[in-house]
């Protein structure tokens, strides 16, 4: 007969061996989902702006009616339907990282807030608001990662950081920017036990956006060039003055 104590010991060893892979899978899948969400927000934002310009093509005076109505609708939704979805998104994630796990943190980075953020940004751009989707993408990314690792109490801060930075990486299609953002804006330094996991999530999000929409440039491109010749004298003169 098999010794029950040996079986129990084997189960414990197996569980301990698989635990790191569970964490890696959690951060990796989370990064993929954040990347997909960022691409979705980009598509909705571009479509909303296009539709607004189409309406202005009919009559520019339509904005005098549509924009105030739309702003009122957004305020109602963020206060009554999706509370805590107002704001840029970055301060909310920073606050969530500092708060202890519980209802207060959940209120800032819940999936309901993420949905509200996407709805508010899309409607805002449709009604002519001068807003961006970068900050909201940070909060949406953090909310997705937080929801995925809700039971992983010891990795909550790392998950929030990974989700926020992955959101930036996917929004701008620049994984390196997500890494720098995570270090400088959200945590100032990586926690040693989650640094590799965070980097993996950021890279996964960046690759997801790259795979879905290609190697696009967020700020577009310009045909302006600085040919060799007298134009470079301006650069030398500027350097000398400094």
Secondary structure, 3 states (H helix, E strand, C coil): CCCHHHHHHHHHHHHHHHHHHHHHHHHHHHHHHHHHHHHHHHHHHHHHHHHHHHHHHHCHHHHHHHHHHHHHHHHHHHHHHCCCCCCCCHHHHHHHHHCCCCHHHHHHCCHHHHHHHHHHHHHHHHCCCCCCCHHHHHHHHHHHHHHHCCCCHHHHHHHHHHHHHHHHHHHHCCHHHHHHHHHHHHHCCCCCCCHHHHHHHHHHHHHHHHHHHCCCCCCCCCCCCCCCCCCHHHHHHHHHHC
